[in-house]
């Protein structure tokens, strides 16, 4: 079969077939009387082998080695091709994400595009100092895509850079909640912790609803970030987690203060008091836990916990009794001061 017919049937151009011949990759078995290349069925079969291997990304040199070396095994070569293809795809996905980020920012001109690209380069730097500098760059908040900052927060392991990113995200107006919410579903606990902490620092609203869902996270740190934020915003669904934090000693001071704030709502004051008292009864063998619970009682507003603290002042656990006794004195003095102020005020009004 002459070269023109081979080109037509194989889909490989006559020019490429001549190139294969010059490389010794596919050489026609014969020649016509006039000197034209003449291909046999075996030659054509080899052409299809060459094209099939090239479609996998092999170079012509690799193709020749594969076809001509009887001892050649393709596993190492195919593995290398897989690795290189994955690297290329990663670069393509990175480029696609970058383009989507630029598009989401709705740049008004090429200057805006350049600023976003510069931010992307900065946040992608291997230098923590450079990433922090990029996060703190003095730009207009609206010019920084919140989605980009949120995504960077989820992957940032350096605490200083992460803090700068959270500051920049909060400055951007509380956007990016959806990106952070996706981090709360990650199997990586560190990603969930970063997402919860960032959401806790965003303004009230959608972030609070998202954090409420994180109160059931299996990780205590994630639950803690969520509970402190939700409780500080008046969310009473955080009460069980906050009480648990006091028991476990995780940010127990902050948790107790938040419980005190929530107890200002008369509908919840007795429930919170009861929850703390129940935990005192459940941990009779652990004085350390009971001391923390006793201290938490003093954070409740007014004299709500005074009667309970008076009882604890006679507790069998000496550390608990000493703490409770001191807190009773503080609360009684505070109550006397308020009573005195009220009496003085009434006298002045009467005069």
Secondary structure, DSSP 8 states (H G I E B T S, - for coil): -BHHHHHHHH---HHHHHHHHHHTSS--SEE-TT--EE--HHHHHHHHHHHHHHTTT--HHHHHHHHH-TT--SHHHHHHHHHHHHHHHHHHHHHHHHHHHHHHTT-SSHHHHHHHHHHHHHHT-S-HHHHHHHHT----GGGS-HHHHHHHHHH---HHHHHHHHHHHHHTTS--HHHHHHHTT-S-HHHHHHHHHHHHTS-SSHHHHHHHHGGG-SSHHHHHHHHHHHHHTT-GGGHHHHHHHHHHTSSHHHHHHHHHHHTTSHHHHHHHHHHHHHHHHHTTT-HHHHHHHHHHHTTSSTTTTHHHHHHHTT-SSHHHHHHHHHHHHHHHHHHHHHHHHHHHHHHHHH-
